[in-house]
Amino acid sequence: MKEIQVKVFDNDLEKAMRILKKKIQNDGLFKRLKLKKNYEKPSEHKRRKQREALRRQRITASKRFG
């Protein structure tokens, strides 16, 4: 797991919190925590992985031809 750091300038804690939340969200930590919270049936796990792979394929295809 990589280390996430945010520097606070001029005691602007609100801005630092927004930046931290964005970094955590981009890292996928919230998603991993949500998945670990509840049990996921093997069939649901397989379907989710397929949906994620399809989504990644669509994104890469749109970047190539877009």
PDB file with one MODEL, atoms N, CA, C and O in Angstrom:
MODEL        1
ATOM      1  N   MET A   1       0.845  -1.175   0.000  1.00  0.00           N
ATOM      2  CA  MET A   1       0.000   0.000   0.000  1.00  0.00           C
ATOM      3  C   MET A   1       0.889   1.236   0.000  1.00  0.00           C
ATOM      4  O   MET A   1       1.850   1.324   0.763  1.00  0.00           O
ATOM      5  N   LYS A   2       0.557   2.182  -0.860  1.00  0.00           N
ATOM      6  CA  LYS A   2       1.395   3.362  -0.956  1.00  0.00           C
ATOM      7  C   LYS A   2       0.976   4.423   0.059  1.00  0.00           C
ATOM      8  O   LYS A   2      -0.160   4.450   0.531  1.00  0.00           O
ATOM      9  N   GLU A   3       1.902   5.265   0.367  1.00  0.00           N
ATOM     10  CA  GLU A   3       1.676   6.307   1.357  1.00  0.00           C
ATOM     11  C   GLU A   3       1.069   7.533   0.681  1.00  0.00           C
ATOM     12  O   GLU A   3       1.540   7.968  -0.370  1.00  0.00           O
ATOM     13  N   ILE A   4       0.031   8.080   1.284  1.00  0.00           N
ATOM     14  CA  ILE A   4      -0.630   9.267   0.748  1.00  0.00           C
ATOM     15  C   ILE A   4      -0.350  10.427   1.695  1.00  0.00           C
ATOM     16  O   ILE A   4      -0.623  10.346   2.892  1.00  0.00           O
ATOM     17  N   GLN A   5       0.196  11.505   1.145  1.00  0.00           N
ATOM     18  CA  GLN A   5       0.513  12.675   1.963  1.00  0.00           C
ATOM     19  C   GLN A   5      -0.099  13.918   1.349  1.00  0.00           C
ATOM     20  O   GLN A   5      -0.202  14.042   0.129  1.00  0.00           O
ATOM     21  N   VAL A   6      -0.506  14.840   2.220  1.00  0.00           N
ATOM     22  CA  VAL A   6      -1.036  16.123   1.788  1.00  0.00           C
ATOM     23  C   VAL A   6      -0.397  17.195   2.653  1.00  0.00           C
ATOM     24  O   VAL A   6      -0.379  17.086   3.879  1.00  0.00           O
ATOM     25  N   LYS A   7       0.121  18.223   2.018  1.00  0.00           N
ATOM     26  CA  LYS A   7       0.721  19.327   2.765  1.00  0.00           C
ATOM     27  C   LYS A   7      -0.329  20.413   2.990  1.00  0.00           C
ATOM     28  O   LYS A   7      -1.124  20.721   2.102  1.00  0.00           O
ATOM     29  N   VAL A   8      -0.317  20.985   4.186  1.00  0.00           N
ATOM     30  CA  VAL A   8      -1.263  22.039   4.543  1.00  0.00           C
ATOM     31  C   VAL A   8      -0.527  23.370   4.468  1.00  0.00           C
ATOM     32  O   VAL A   8       0.492  23.557   5.133  1.00  0.00           O
ATOM     33  N   PHE A   9      -1.038  24.292   3.665  1.00  0.00           N
ATOM     34  CA  PHE A   9      -0.460  25.621   3.528  1.00  0.00           C
ATOM     35  C   PHE A   9      -1.381  26.657   4.148  1.00  0.00           C
ATOM     36  O   PHE A   9      -2.596  26.601   3.963  1.00  0.00           O
ATOM     37  N   ASP A  10      -0.816  27.590   4.876  1.00  0.00           N
ATOM     38  CA  ASP A  10      -1.556  28.710   5.492  1.00  0.00           C
ATOM     39  C   ASP A  10      -2.706  28.235   6.369  1.00  0.00           C
ATOM     40  O   ASP A  10      -3.756  28.877   6.415  1.00  0.00           O
ATOM     41  N   ASN A  11      -2.519  27.126   7.059  1.00  0.00           N
ATOM     42  CA  ASN A  11      -3.545  26.558   7.943  1.00  0.00           C
ATOM     43  C   ASN A  11      -4.893  26.355   7.240  1.00  0.00           C
ATOM     44  O   ASN A  11      -5.942  26.428   7.881  1.00  0.00           O
ATOM     45  N   ASP A  12      -4.869  26.107   5.951  1.00  0.00           N
ATOM     46  CA  ASP A  12      -6.098  25.874   5.186  1.00  0.00           C
ATOM     47  C   ASP A  12      -6.438  24.387   5.228  1.00  0.00           C
ATOM     48  O   ASP A  12      -6.163  23.644   4.286  1.00  0.00           O
ATOM     49  N   LEU A  13      -7.038  23.973   6.336  1.00  0.00           N
ATOM     50  CA  LEU A  13      -7.350  22.566   6.558  1.00  0.00           C
ATOM     51  C   LEU A  13      -8.455  22.063   5.633  1.00  0.00           C
ATOM     52  O   LEU A  13      -8.431  20.908   5.208  1.00  0.00           O
ATOM     53  N   GLU A  14      -9.410  22.914   5.323  1.00  0.00           N
ATOM     54  CA  GLU A  14     -10.514  22.514   4.441  1.00  0.00           C
ATOM     55  C   GLU A  14      -9.997  22.093   3.073  1.00  0.00           C
ATOM     56  O   GLU A  14     -10.415  21.069   2.533  1.00  0.00           O
ATOM     57  N   LYS A  15      -9.090  22.883   2.515  1.00  0.00           N
ATOM     58  CA  LYS A  15      -8.534  22.577   1.203  1.00  0.00           C
ATOM     59  C   LYS A  15      -7.709  21.286   1.260  1.00  0.00           C
ATOM     60  O   LYS A  15      -7.763  20.465   0.344  1.00  0.00           O
ATOM     61  N   ALA A  16      -6.956  21.121   2.333  1.00  0.00           N
ATOM     62  CA  ALA A  16      -6.144  19.916   2.494  1.00  0.00           C
ATOM     63  C   ALA A  16      -7.026  18.674   2.599  1.00  0.00           C
ATOM     64  O   ALA A  16      -6.692  17.626   2.048  1.00  0.00           O
ATOM     65  N   MET A  17      -8.144  18.790   3.301  1.00  0.00           N
ATOM     66  CA  MET A  17      -9.066  17.656   3.426  1.00  0.00           C
ATOM     67  C   MET A  17      -9.681  17.289   2.072  1.00  0.00           C
ATOM     68  O   MET A  17      -9.842  16.110   1.757  1.00  0.00           O
ATOM     69  N   ARG A  18     -10.021  18.303   1.277  1.00  0.00           N
ATOM     70  CA  ARG A  18     -10.574  18.037  -0.055  1.00  0.00           C
ATOM     71  C   ARG A  18      -9.549  17.316  -0.930  1.00  0.00           C
ATOM     72  O   ARG A  18      -9.879  16.375  -1.652  1.00  0.00           O
ATOM     73  N   ILE A  19      -8.306  17.776  -0.851  1.00  0.00           N
ATOM     74  CA  ILE A  19      -7.243  17.158  -1.640  1.00  0.00           C
ATOM     75  C   ILE A  19      -7.020  15.715  -1.192  1.00  0.00           C
ATOM     76  O   ILE A  19      -6.858  14.822  -2.023  1.00  0.00           O
ATOM     77  N   LEU A  20      -7.011  15.489   0.128  1.00  0.00           N
ATOM     78  CA  LEU A  20      -6.821  14.145   0.660  1.00  0.00           C
ATOM     79  C   LEU A  20      -7.940  13.210   0.216  1.00  0.00           C
ATOM     80  O   LEU A  20      -7.686  12.078  -0.195  1.00  0.00           O
ATOM     81  N   LYS A  21      -9.164  13.681   0.300  1.00  0.00           N
ATOM     82  CA  LYS A  21     -10.308  12.862  -0.101  1.00  0.00           C
ATOM     83  C   LYS A  21     -10.211  12.496  -1.579  1.00  0.00           C
ATOM     84  O   LYS A  21     -10.496  11.361  -1.961  1.00  0.00           O
ATOM     85  N   LYS A  22      -9.813  13.450  -2.403  1.00  0.00           N
ATOM     86  CA  LYS A  22      -9.671  13.199  -3.835  1.00  0.00           C
ATOM     87  C   LYS A  22      -8.574  12.167  -4.105  1.00  0.00           C
ATOM     88  O   LYS A  22      -8.741  11.280  -4.943  1.00  0.00           O
ATOM     89  N   LYS A  23      -7.447  12.288  -3.386  1.00  0.00           N
ATOM     90  CA  LYS A  23      -6.352  11.335  -3.568  1.00  0.00           C
ATOM     91  C   LYS A  23      -6.769   9.929  -3.153  1.00  0.00           C
ATOM     92  O   LYS A  23      -6.444   8.955  -3.833  1.00  0.00           O
ATOM     93  N   ILE A  24      -7.490   9.822  -2.038  1.00  0.00           N
ATOM     94  CA  ILE A  24      -7.955   8.527  -1.560  1.00  0.00           C
ATOM     95  C   ILE A  24      -8.946   7.921  -2.552  1.00  0.00           C
ATOM     96  O   ILE A  24      -8.920   6.718  -2.813  1.00  0.00           O
ATOM     97  N   GLN A  25      -9.807   8.753  -3.092  1.00  0.00           N
ATOM     98  CA  GLN A  25     -10.798   8.277  -4.049  1.00  0.00           C
ATOM     99  C   GLN A  25     -10.121   7.798  -5.336  1.00  0.00           C
ATOM    100  O   GLN A  25     -10.488   6.759  -5.884  1.00  0.00           O
ATOM    101  N   ASN A  26      -9.139   8.551  -5.811  1.00  0.00           N
ATOM    102  CA  ASN A  26      -8.424   8.158  -7.023  1.00  0.00           C
ATOM    103  C   ASN A  26      -7.611   6.889  -6.810  1.00  0.00           C
ATOM    104  O   ASN A  26      -7.417   6.112  -7.745  1.00  0.00           O
ATOM    105  N   ASP A  27      -7.139   6.677  -5.600  1.00  0.00           N
ATOM    106  CA  ASP A  27      -6.369   5.478  -5.277  1.00  0.00           C
ATOM    107  C   ASP A  27      -7.258   4.239  -5.226  1.00  0.00           C
ATOM    108  O   ASP A  27      -6.769   3.122  -5.391  1.00  0.00           O
ATOM    109  N   GLY A  28      -8.552   4.423  -5.000  1.00  0.00           N
ATOM    110  CA  GLY A  28      -9.485   3.302  -4.944  1.00  0.00           C
ATOM    111  C   GLY A  28      -9.637   2.729  -3.550  1.00  0.00           C
ATOM    112  O   GLY A  28     -10.176   1.634  -3.390  1.00  0.00           O
ATOM    113  N   LEU A  29      -9.170   3.449  -2.533  1.00  0.00           N
ATOM    114  CA  LEU A  29      -9.235   2.949  -1.165  1.00  0.00           C
ATOM    115  C   LEU A  29     -10.676   2.814  -0.686  1.00  0.00           C
ATOM    116  O   LEU A  29     -11.023   1.817  -0.054  1.00  0.00           O
ATOM    117  N   PHE A  30     -11.517   3.802  -0.976  1.00  0.00           N
ATOM    118  CA  PHE A  30     -12.919   3.747  -0.553  1.00  0.00           C
ATOM    119  C   PHE A  30     -13.609   2.524  -1.148  1.00  0.00           C
ATOM    120  O   PHE A  30     -14.381   1.841  -0.475  1.00  0.00           O
ATOM    121  N   LYS A  31     -13.317   2.262  -2.415  1.00  0.00           N
ATOM    122  CA  LYS A  31     -13.935   1.132  -3.096  1.00  0.00           C
ATOM    123  C   LYS A  31     -13.508  -0.192  -2.462  1.00  0.00           C
ATOM    124  O   LYS A  31     -14.332  -1.080  -2.247  1.00  0.00           O
ATOM    125  N   ARG A  32     -12.205  -0.316  -2.164  1.00  0.00           N
ATOM    126  CA  ARG A  32     -11.706  -1.543  -1.536  1.00  0.00           C
ATOM    127  C   ARG A  32     -12.312  -1.743  -0.154  1.00  0.00           C
ATOM    128  O   ARG A  32     -12.664  -2.863   0.214  1.00  0.00           O
ATOM    129  N   LEU A  33     -12.437  -0.659   0.615  1.00  0.00           N
ATOM    130  CA  LEU A  33     -13.021  -0.770   1.950  1.00  0.00           C
ATOM    131  C   LEU A  33     -14.484  -1.198   1.878  1.00  0.00           C
ATOM    132  O   LEU A  33     -14.941  -2.016   2.676  1.00  0.00           O
ATOM    133  N   LYS A  34     -15.209  -0.642   0.920  1.00  0.00           N
ATOM    134  CA  LYS A  34     -16.615  -0.985   0.750  1.00  0.00           C
ATOM    135  C   LYS A  34     -16.774  -2.464   0.388  1.00  0.00           C
ATOM    136  O   LYS A  34     -17.678  -3.139   0.882  1.00  0.00           O
ATOM    137  N   LEU A  35     -15.887  -2.957  -0.478  1.00  0.00           N
ATOM    138  CA  LEU A  35     -15.966  -4.363  -0.883  1.00  0.00           C
ATOM    139  C   LEU A  35     -15.604  -5.291   0.264  1.00  0.00           C
ATOM    140  O   LEU A  35     -16.165  -6.382   0.373  1.00  0.00           O
ATOM    141  N   LYS A  36     -14.677  -4.881   1.121  1.00  0.00           N
ATOM    142  CA  LYS A  36     -14.266  -5.717   2.244  1.00  0.00           C
ATOM    143  C   LYS A  36     -15.297  -5.726   3.371  1.00  0.00           C
ATOM    144  O   LYS A  36     -15.322  -6.642   4.193  1.00  0.00           O
ATOM    145  N   LYS A  37     -16.140  -4.706   3.401  1.00  0.00           N
ATOM    146  CA  LYS A  37     -17.098  -4.558   4.495  1.00  0.00           C
ATOM    147  C   LYS A  37     -18.094  -5.714   4.533  1.00  0.00           C
ATOM    148  O   LYS A  37     -18.406  -6.232   5.606  1.00  0.00           O
ATOM    149  N   ASN A  38     -18.590  -6.115   3.372  1.00  0.00           N
ATOM    150  CA  ASN A  38     -19.587  -7.177   3.299  1.00  0.00           C
ATOM    151  C   ASN A  38     -19.065  -8.344   2.477  1.00  0.00           C
ATOM    152  O   ASN A  38     -18.187  -8.181   1.630  1.00  0.00           O
ATOM    153  N   TYR A  39     -19.613  -9.514   2.736  1.00  0.00           N
ATOM    154  CA  TYR A  39     -19.243 -10.710   1.966  1.00  0.00           C
ATOM    155  C   TYR A  39     -19.804 -10.603   0.559  1.00  0.00           C
ATOM    156  O   TYR A  39     -20.941 -10.179   0.356  1.00  0.00           O
ATOM    157  N   GLU A  40     -18.994 -10.991  -0.397  1.00  0.00           N
ATOM    158  CA  GLU A  40     -19.423 -10.995  -1.787  1.00  0.00           C
ATOM    159  C   GLU A  40     -19.386 -12.436  -2.304  1.00  0.00           C
ATOM    160  O   GLU A  40     -18.352 -13.100  -2.247  1.00  0.00           O
ATOM    161  N   LYS A  41     -20.509 -12.897  -2.801  1.00  0.00           N
ATOM    162  CA  LYS A  41     -20.572 -14.260  -3.309  1.00  0.00           C
ATOM    163  C   LYS A  41     -19.617 -14.406  -4.493  1.00  0.00           C
ATOM    164  O   LYS A  41     -19.379 -13.444  -5.224  1.00  0.00           O
ATOM    165  N   PRO A  42     -19.073 -15.602  -4.681  1.00  0.00           N
ATOM    166  CA  PRO A  42     -18.147 -15.808  -5.795  1.00  0.00           C
ATOM    167  C   PRO A  42     -18.744 -15.440  -7.159  1.00  0.00           C
ATOM    168  O   PRO A  42     -18.047 -14.899  -8.018  1.00  0.00           O
ATOM    169  N   SER A  43     -20.024 -15.732  -7.351  1.00  0.00           N
ATOM    170  CA  SER A  43     -20.657 -15.392  -8.634  1.00  0.00           C
ATOM    171  C   SER A  43     -20.748 -13.868  -8.803  1.00  0.00           C
ATOM    172  O   SER A  43     -20.551 -13.352  -9.903  1.00  0.00           O
ATOM    173  N   GLU A  44     -21.044 -13.153  -7.716  1.00  0.00           N
ATOM    174  CA  GLU A  44     -21.101 -11.691  -7.779  1.00  0.00           C
ATOM    175  C   GLU A  44     -19.715 -11.114  -8.036  1.00  0.00           C
ATOM    176  O   GLU A  44     -19.561 -10.144  -8.778  1.00  0.00           O
ATOM    177  N   HIS A  45     -18.711 -11.722  -7.414  1.00  0.00           N
ATOM    178  CA  HIS A  45     -17.332 -11.285  -7.593  1.00  0.00           C
ATOM    179  C   HIS A  45     -16.923 -11.418  -9.062  1.00  0.00           C
ATOM    180  O   HIS A  45     -16.305 -10.519  -9.633  1.00  0.00           O
ATOM    181  N   LYS A  46     -17.276 -12.548  -9.655  1.00  0.00           N
ATOM    182  CA  LYS A  46     -16.950 -12.801 -11.056  1.00  0.00           C
ATOM    183  C   LYS A  46     -17.645 -11.791 -11.976  1.00  0.00           C
ATOM    184  O   LYS A  46     -17.025 -11.254 -12.894  1.00  0.00           O
ATOM    185  N   ARG A  47     -18.926 -11.536 -11.726  1.00  0.00           N
ATOM    186  CA  ARG A  47     -19.671 -10.569 -12.538  1.00  0.00           C
ATOM    187  C   ARG A  47     -19.096  -9.162 -12.409  1.00  0.00           C
ATOM    188  O   ARG A  47     -18.988  -8.433 -13.395  1.00  0.00           O
ATOM    189  N   ARG A  48     -18.729  -8.788 -11.184  1.00  0.00           N
ATOM    190  CA  ARG A  48     -18.164  -7.452 -10.956  1.00  0.00           C
ATOM    191  C   ARG A  48     -16.838  -7.298 -11.695  1.00  0.00           C
ATOM    192  O   ARG A  48     -16.582  -6.267 -12.316  1.00  0.00           O
ATOM    193  N   LYS A  49     -16.001  -8.327 -11.624  1.00  0.00           N
ATOM    194  CA  LYS A  49     -14.716  -8.286 -12.320  1.00  0.00           C
ATOM    195  C   LYS A  49     -14.928  -8.165 -13.834  1.00  0.00           C
ATOM    196  O   LYS A  49     -14.195  -7.434 -14.500  1.00  0.00           O
ATOM    197  N   GLN A  50     -15.916  -8.869 -14.377  1.00  0.00           N
ATOM    198  CA  GLN A  50     -16.203  -8.782 -15.809  1.00  0.00           C
ATOM    199  C   GLN A  50     -16.682  -7.384 -16.191  1.00  0.00           C
ATOM    200  O   GLN A  50     -16.280  -6.841 -17.221  1.00  0.00           O
ATOM    201  N   ARG A  51     -17.548  -6.803 -15.347  1.00  0.00           N
ATOM    202  CA  ARG A  51     -18.031  -5.444 -15.620  1.00  0.00           C
ATOM    203  C   ARG A  51     -16.884  -4.437 -15.593  1.00  0.00           C
ATOM    204  O   ARG A  51     -16.813  -3.544 -16.437  1.00  0.00           O
ATOM    205  N   GLU A  52     -15.978  -4.588 -14.610  1.00  0.00           N
ATOM    206  CA  GLU A  52     -14.846  -3.680 -14.511  1.00  0.00           C
ATOM    207  C   GLU A  52     -13.921  -3.817 -15.723  1.00  0.00           C
ATOM    208  O   GLU A  52     -13.418  -2.817 -16.234  1.00  0.00           O
ATOM    209  N   ALA A  53     -13.701  -5.034 -16.178  1.00  0.00           N
ATOM    210  CA  ALA A  53     -12.846  -5.259 -17.342  1.00  0.00           C
ATOM    211  C   ALA A  53     -13.477  -4.643 -18.590  1.00  0.00           C
ATOM    212  O   ALA A  53     -12.781  -4.030 -19.400  1.00  0.00           O
ATOM    213  N   LEU A  54     -14.784  -4.803 -18.745  1.00  0.00           N
ATOM    214  CA  LEU A  54     -15.492  -4.227 -19.879  1.00  0.00           C
ATOM    215  C   LEU A  54     -15.413  -2.701 -19.845  1.00  0.00           C
ATOM    216  O   LEU A  54     -15.238  -2.055 -20.878  1.00  0.00           O
ATOM    217  N   ARG A  55     -15.544  -2.141 -18.658  1.00  0.00           N
ATOM    218  CA  ARG A  55     -15.456  -0.686 -18.507  1.00  0.00           C
ATOM    219  C   ARG A  55     -14.064  -0.183 -18.897  1.00  0.00           C
ATOM    220  O   ARG A  55     -13.929   0.829 -19.585  1.00  0.00           O
ATOM    221  N   ARG A  56     -13.030  -0.905 -18.446  1.00  0.00           N
ATOM    222  CA  ARG A  56     -11.656  -0.518 -18.799  1.00  0.00           C
ATOM    223  C   ARG A  56     -11.443  -0.592 -20.310  1.00  0.00           C
ATOM    224  O   ARG A  56     -10.782   0.270 -20.889  1.00  0.00           O
ATOM    225  N   GLN A  57     -12.007  -1.628 -20.950  1.00  0.00           N
ATOM    226  CA  GLN A  57     -11.880  -1.762 -22.401  1.00  0.00           C
ATOM    227  C   GLN A  57     -12.553  -0.608 -23.123  1.00  0.00           C
ATOM    228  O   GLN A  57     -12.008  -0.072 -24.088  1.00  0.00           O
ATOM    229  N   ARG A  58     -13.742  -0.223 -22.658  1.00  0.00           N
ATOM    230  CA  ARG A  58     -14.452   0.900 -23.278  1.00  0.00           C
ATOM    231  C   ARG A  58     -13.656   2.186 -23.149  1.00  0.00           C
ATOM    232  O   ARG A  58     -13.571   2.968 -24.096  1.00  0.00           O
ATOM    233  N   ILE A  59     -13.073   2.405 -21.980  1.00  0.00           N
ATOM    234  CA  ILE A  59     -12.307   3.628 -21.740  1.00  0.00           C
ATOM    235  C   ILE A  59     -11.088   3.677 -22.655  1.00  0.00           C
ATOM    236  O   ILE A  59     -10.815   4.712 -23.264  1.00  0.00           O
ATOM    237  N   THR A  60     -10.352   2.571 -22.758  1.00  0.00           N
ATOM    238  CA  THR A  60      -9.174   2.562 -23.614  1.00  0.00           C
ATOM    239  C   THR A  60      -9.564   2.703 -25.088  1.00  0.00           C
ATOM    240  O   THR A  60      -8.856   3.357 -25.853  1.00  0.00           O
ATOM    241  N   ALA A  61     -10.682   2.096 -25.491  1.00  0.00           N
ATOM    242  CA  ALA A  61     -11.137   2.218 -26.867  1.00  0.00           C
ATOM    243  C   ALA A  61     -11.529   3.654 -27.187  1.00  0.00           C
ATOM    244  O   ALA A  61     -11.240   4.147 -28.277  1.00  0.00           O
ATOM    245  N   SER A  62     -12.180   4.321 -26.255  1.00  0.00           N
ATOM    246  CA  SER A  62     -12.585   5.701 -26.507  1.00  0.00           C
ATOM    247  C   SER A  62     -11.373   6.633 -26.547  1.00  0.00           C
ATOM    248  O   SER A  62     -11.395   7.640 -27.254  1.00  0.00           O
ATOM    249  N   LYS A  63     -10.333   6.313 -25.809  1.00  0.00           N
ATOM    250  CA  LYS A  63      -9.115   7.131 -25.848  1.00  0.00           C
ATOM    251  C   LYS A  63      -8.384   6.961 -27.171  1.00  0.00           C
ATOM    252  O   LYS A  63      -7.799   7.914 -27.686  1.00  0.00           O
ATOM    253  N   ARG A  64      -8.416   5.753 -27.724  1.00  0.00           N
ATOM    254  CA  ARG A  64      -7.735   5.489 -28.994  1.00  0.00           C
ATOM    255  C   ARG A  64      -8.424   6.180 -30.158  1.00  0.00           C
ATOM    256  O   ARG A  64      -7.769   6.785 -31.007  1.00  0.00           O
ATOM    257  N   PHE A  65      -9.746   6.088 -30.195  1.00  0.00           N
ATOM    258  CA  PHE A  65     -10.496   6.603 -31.331  1.00  0.00           C
ATOM    259  C   PHE A  65     -11.121   7.960 -31.079  1.00  0.00           C
ATOM    260  O   PHE A  65     -11.701   8.551 -31.990  1.00  0.00           O
ATOM    261  N   GLY A  66     -11.013   8.465 -29.861  1.00  0.00           N
ATOM    262  CA  GLY A  66     -11.644   9.736 -29.516  1.00  0.00           C
ATOM    263  C   GLY A  66     -10.776  10.848 -29.764  1.00  0.00           C
ATOM    264  O   GLY A  66     -11.158  11.994 -29.525  1.00  0.00           O
TER     265      GLY A  66
ENDMDL
END
